Amino acid sequence: MLEKSPISLPVAKVGLDPRKRPAVGFTPAAVIGQLLFTLTSGGVSLADAERLGQDKVLLDLLGLDKAADQTTLGEWLRAQTKESVLALHRLNWELVDWAAQQAKPNRWLHGGQIELFFDDTEIEVQGKKIQAARFNYEGNRALSWQTLWYGPWLLDGILDGAGDVSEHLPVLLAQHQPRWQQRPSYLYADSGSSASKFLEGIGAAGLTRWSVSYNKWTDKLDRLAGELPQSQWSALPPTDQRQEQYAWLRHQPGECQQPQIFAVVRWKQDGDLMWRYAYVVCQPGEVKDPKAIFERHRLKGAKEQGFSQLLSDLDLHHPPCLDLIANQAFYAIATLAYNLLTTLKLLDLPEEVQGWRVRSIIRHLLTLPVTVSRHARYAVARVCIPAGWLRWWRLFVDRWVPKRKAGHPVVEVVDSA
C-alpha cells in the first residue's frame, strides 16, 4: 500500500537509529517493519515478533535476512527519545492525511462532516516498576492513553501518567486544528471533558459543531430546568413511546468566560413524582431541535466501540516494557498498524465487509498459507487464496504490487543484520 503513498521515514535526523555503528545490527526500518508485520498479522507481543525469525518463508517475503529477538526489540524501544517518538507519530499523521484523500468520502465522513472523537482509556499494569504508572480512580495502577480520532483513524495519542482524563485534549486539538479548518467537522467527547477549561478549549478549536456529555455539576442546571415554563419544552410523544421532553438551556459554568448552550431532556419513570434530567453541552450550529443533539451525541457510542476494537484486537491492554519511552514508541507503532489495516479496509475492501473488525481483516486476508519454490537464482512464492476472494486479490495485486520489467525478478532486500 505504501508504494504509492507520499510517506517517508526520516531516520537519522530524529534519532530513530540508536546504533553507534550503523553497519552493525538492525536498521530502524527492519525493527519497525518487524513490529508492524507482527501486529498486522495476529501477533500482539515482542515474543510474537521474535517468532517471526523462525519462519524463513516470511523473512524472504519481507526482505529480511533474519529477525530481531525480543531482547533486541526491547533495547531498540528503550533507546528511543521524545523526538523519535514524535517522528513515529508524524509518520502516522502522513498516513492518515493520505488515506483521507484517497478514501471515498461516504466511507469515512458523516453527512459530509469530519467526525472527531476524544477519549481516554486506562491501561492497567502489573507491578510497581512500570514507569509513570499511577493509581486510578478504581485504585488500580495504570497508564493513561488519551487519543484523538479522525473519522475511523486514530490520529494521535499520548501515553503517560496523566492524572486528569482530559489533560491532553487542548494540546491535541491545537496540534491538529489545521486538519479540519475550512471543513465541516463534529467533535464528540464524554463528561471527562466537561470542565470549563476543556469546554473553552473545544470552543476555540475551530470546530463547526461539537457535543460533550455533562453529568458532573448539574445542581444549578436542575434548578434552571425545573424553572423552565412548559411552553419551552417539546410536546410529549404518543403514550406508546417513552415519555420525555426536550428543551434548551443557557448557563455559564463557574470558571467559563462565556455562557454555554445545553440541550436538556427530562422524563419520569413509573412511580416518579419528580422529573429526571440529562444534559449535553454543545455547539448546535444550525440545529434547532434539542432532541437532535441527543440523537447525534449517541453516535459517540460507536466511536467508543472502535476504540475497544483497537485495544482488544491488537491486545494493547498490556504494555510490553517497563520504561515509559519504550511503551510510547510501541504504542505509536501499534497506532500505525491499526491505521494501515483500517486504510486497507476503506480503500480496497468491498462495501459488504466495511463493518469488519481488525481481527476479521487479519484472519481472512493477511494470514494466508504460502508455498515457496526455489530456482537457480530466484524464489517463487505462491499464496493460497480463498476462491471467493480470488477476483479481489487480482485487482489488489494489479493496483498495488509494483510492475516488473521482462526477465527475472529483481531481489529487493529491505534490511540485513
N, C-alpha and C positions, 0 to 999 in steps of 0.2 A: 504493500500500500504506500509506503513512503518513497517508492521510486519516483513518483510524480508529484510529491509534495515539497514545498519550499522549506523543509525543516532541516536545520543543521545543528550539530552539537559542538559548541566551542570548548574544546577540551583544555588546551594548555593555559588559556588566559584566565580561567576561573578556578584552576586547581582541582579539576576532576581527576587528574592523574597524579597521585601522591608518590610515584616511584622516583627514587633518586637516580636510578639508571634506567632510562626509558627503553633500552633494548632488552631488558630482562623483565619477565613476569607478564601479567595480563594487562592489556590496554583497557581504558575505561569503556571503549566500545564493546569489548568482549565481555566484561563484567556486567554491564547494563544489558547487553543482548542476552546473556545467560539468564539473568533475573527476569527480564521481560518474557522470554520464551517459557520459563518455568511458570510464571503467573498466568500466562495466557493459554496454558495447556493443562491446567488442573493442579499444578503444584502450588504449595502455599508457604513453604519454609525454605531456609537456606539448605537444610538437609535434602529437600527435594531437588533443589538446584544442583547440589553436588552429584546426585544420582544421574544427572544428565551425562556425566562423563563415562558412565557405564554403557552408553548406547552409541556405538561408533557410527551407526547409520545417521542418527540425529546430528551428531557432530559434523559429519560430512555435509549434510544438507545445510547446516548453519554456517559452514565455512570455518569451523573451529578445529584446531589441532587437538586440543583437549580442554576439559572444563575445570574451572577452579573449584577446590573443595570448600566446604562451608567455613573453615578457619580463614582461608584467603578472602572469601567473600566478606566475612565479618570484619577483617582487618581493613579492607577497602572501604567499607561503610563507615567505620570508625575514623578513618583518615580524612573524611570529608569536612568541609567548612561551611559557614553560613553562605559564603559566596557561591560555592559549588552546588549547594542545595538549591539556592535561588536559580542557578543556571538550569537545573533539572526542571524546576517549575516553569521557567521561561520556555523550555522545550515543550512542555505540556501546553502552555498558552498558544504557542505557534500551531500545535496540532489542532487545538480547539478552533482557532480562528480559521485555519484552512478547511477543516471539516464543515464548519458552519457555512462557508462559502460554497462547498461542493454539494451539500445535502439538499434534498428537495425541501422547500420551506414548510410544506404541510406535514413533514415528518418530525419537525422539531419546534416549530412556532405554534403558539396557541392563539387563534384568531388574529394572526399577523403580529402578535406581540412576543418579544423575548421574555421567557419566564425565568426569573432568578429565585433562588431559594437559599436561605442561610440556615445552618443548623449546627449544633454541637453534639458530639457523642462522647461518652466516657469510655475510654479504652482501659478496662480493668486489667491490672497487672498483679503478678505474684512476687513476693519478695520485697525487701527493703532497699535493694541496691539499684532499682530502676531509676535512672536519673530524671529529675523534675517531677516524678510522680508525687501526688499529694492525696489526702483523704477527701473524697467527695461527699455530697450531701447524704449518701447512704452509708457512710462510714467505711467505704472500700477504697483501697489505694488505686489510683487511676491517673491516666494522662488525658488531657483534653484535646480533641481533634475538631477544630472549628473550620467549617467548609462553606464555600460559596459555589453554588451550582449555576450553570449557564445552559438553559434548556436541559437536555439529557446528559450533558457532560459535567464532570467535576472540574470546574475551572481552577480552583485554588483551595488550599487548605493549610492550616497552621497547627502543628502538633507540638504541644508543650504542656506546662503545668498551670495553665491559666486558671485563676480562681473564679472568674465570672464567665458564665456560659456564653456571653456575647462580647467578650473583651476585644476580640479581633474584628468584629463587624465593621467599625469605622475604617480600619486600615484596609480591609479587603474591598470595601465599596470605593474608597478613594483610589486604590490601585487600579481598579478595572473600570472605573466610570466611563472612560472614552469608548468602551466597547458597546455601550447602549446609548451614547449621546446621539441625538437626532434620529432615534429609532423608538418605536413604541415598546414599552417594557412594563413588567409587572414583577414585584418582589413579594414573596411570602416569607414570613418569619413567625416563630412561636412566641409565647409570653416571656421567654428569657430575654427578648429584645424590646420589651415594652417600657423599660426605664426611660426617663426623659432624655438622657444624654444619647441614647441609641435612637429614639424617635427623631430627634433633631438631626442626627447624622444621616438617617434614612431620608428625611425630608430634603436634605441638602445634596443628595447623591444624583440628582437629575433624572429620577425615575418618573415615568409617565403616571403609573399608579402603583400602589402598594397596600398591603394589609398585614396587621400584626395582631395576634391573639392578645387579649387584655383581660387578665383574671387575677391580678395581684393586689391592686389598690382600688377596689371597687366600692368602698363605703360611700364616697361622695357621689359616684355615678349612680348608685342605687337610689340615693335620695333625689337626685335630679330626675332620674327616670320615673320615680314614683310621683313627681310633681307635674309631669307632662300631662296636658289635657287629652281627653280621649280623641279629639279631632286630629292630633298629631300621630296617632297610631294607625297602622294599616287595619283594614277591615278583617274581622275574624273569618277564617276559611270555613267551608261546609263542615258540618258536625262529624262526618266520617273521616276527616283529616285531623292531624294534630292541631290543637287549638293554641296558636301562637300569633303574636303580632309584632310588627317591626316599626322602628322609628329612628330618627337622627338625634344625636346629642352633640352639643359643642361644649367642650370643657378644657380648661388649661391646667394640666397637672402641675404640682408644686414647683418643680425646677424648670419647666418648659418656658421658653421665651415668648411663645405664642400659643393660642388655643389650638386644640386638636379636634378632629371630627371623628365621632364614634358612631358606628352602626350598633343598634341595640335590639335584642329580641327578648320578649317576655312570654312566659307560658305558665300554666298551672297543671300539676299532676293531680290524679284522683285524691281527694281529701285535703288538698291545699287550700288554705284561706288567703295566703299572700302570694303575690307574683314572684316568680323566679326570673333572673335576668342573666344575660350573657352579652359580652361586648367584643367588638373588633375595632381597633383604631386604624384609620385608613386615609389614603388619598383617593377619594372616589372618582375623581376626574369627571367624565360626562355622565356617570351613573346616577340616576335619580331615585332608584328604589333601594332602600337599605337591605331588603331581602336578598337582592342580587349580590351584595357584598359578602354575605354569609355563604351564598352558594358558590361564589368564586373562591372564597377562602378555604372552603372544604377541600378544594383540589390540592391543598398542601399535603393531605394525607398520601396522595400518590407520590409526591416528592419524597416523603419520609420512607415510603416503601422502596424507592430506588436507592436511597442511602443504605437501607437494611440489606438490599441485594448486594451492594458493593461490599459491605462488611462480611456478609455470610459467604458469598460465592468465592471471594478471594481470601477468606478467613483472616481478615485484618483485625480481629479481636485480640490477636496475640503478637505484640511487638517482638521482633527476633533478637534484639540486643539490649544490653544494659545502658549503653550510652545514648543520650538524647539525640546527638547529631547523627548517629548511625540509624536510629529509628526514623528520624526526619528524612534522611536520604532514602531509606527503604520505602516509606510511605509515598514519597514523591515518585518513585519508580512504579509503585503499585497503582498510583493515580494514572500514570501514563498508560499502564497496561489496561486498566479499566476503560479508558477513553479510546484506546485502539480497538478494543472489542466492540464498544458502542458505535464507533465510526464504521467499522465493518458492517454492522447490522444496518445502520441508517443509509449507507451509500450503496450497499450491494445485495442485501437480502430482500426477498420479495415481501409484498405487503402483508401476506398472511402470517408471517413469522416476526413481525415487528414487535410483538409482545414477548418474545423470547427473553429469558433471563440470561445473564452472562454464562451460567453453568450449562445452559442448553446450547449456546453457541460453541462452547468448548467441546461438549460431548458429541454434537452432531457434525461439526465442521473441522475441528482442529486436532482431534485425537484420532487420526485415521491410520490404519496399517500401511506400511510401506515396505517394498522389497527393493533391494539394491543389487544390481549385477555389475560386475567389474569387467572391463575390457582392457585392451593393451595399454591405452593411455587415458582412459576416462571411465567414469562410472555412470550408470543409468538408474535413476530412482523411479519406481512405478508405484503410484499412490492408488490404493484401492478405494474407489468412490462408490457410495450408495447409488443404486440405479436411479432412484428418484431425484437425485441431485446432480446427475451427470451433465445436463444442459447448463445448470448454473455454474458448475466448475469450468466448463469450456468457456463460458462468457467471462468468468472471473480471470482465468489464465490469459485469455486474449486481451483483456483490459489492463492487467497489472504486471504480468510477467514480462520482463524485457525481451525484445525480439533479437535473436542471434543471426549473424550472417551465415552464409553457407559454410560447411566444414564442421570440424569437431567443436564441441562446446569449449568455451574458454573457462579455465579454472579460476574462480574468484574466491580467494581466501579472505574472510572477514578479519581474522586475527590469528596469531600464533603465539604460543607461550615460550 
